[in-house]
């Protein structure tokens, strides 16, 4: 098969479409003929050498993919060869085939194309596990997501709105602010011209991908009993925390990652997404937001687009044009 190989850490041009050995479905795994794979910020970090795959994971980038089941490993039940599915991966999605634990496989939601489905697993699992399973966002509470026009942001806005929350977000241009409102944001804040603390506070739950640069302002924005979920550190990884302000709000901060979790935990998250999120997708209340598709062999172009941050939603790599 062919896969995208990172020859050396560096800029997008280090991504090469190269012939590599085919994977094999081990016990408890399914082998997927990949149709499409979503691009995530984690992939660009891996390309730069700052986010290596966890032990035992594929060395090729790609944390989500869609396709058809080509083979079943020993002990796998509930799936058949030929089923159209999408999957949450620890790596290996940028390839013509990938082996994945059966517990991380999801059916394609009704009404969703095979290509669109590649944009769902990573963002759906990230948002659902953080905002609802851990932070416990409830109907009637307020929710702020930073980067509302990103893949994570577009999913978070829709899910929180569908679950009855008051939704706020930040975005970096008037055009992106408008798109966030179209997706259901009650308040969309241009972080380049507005102070999100002033415009948003107080809120019950914040989903943050910036880390250090937003920490103090996020704490200021939390209301009493507020919960800050940190899922990235695009704004740096080291910052001072005013514990007094956190305690005065009886608030909490939790940082999480999805990729390196044990497969049992991922299977639990995937099962919960199938139960709670997939019906919303099938009803049309939540949808995959795909900005554009790019041929997988030209993954470097997809990475450049992502890093330019001109897109809204996800960029998806397709194995076949």
Beta strands, then each sheet from edge to edge (+ up, - down):
strand 1: 2-6
strand 2: 15-19
strand 3: 29-38
strand 4: 64-72
strand 5: 84-88
strand 6: 97-101
strand 7: 105-107
strand 8: 142-145
strand 9: 166-171
strand 10: 187-190
strand 11: 203-208
strand 12: 222-230
strand 13: 252-255
strand 14: 290-295
strand 15: 314-318
sheet 1: 1+ 2-
sheet 2: 6+ 3- 4+ 5- 7+
sheet 3: 6+ 3- 15+ 14+
sheet 4: 10+ 9+ 8+ 11+ 12+ 13+
end
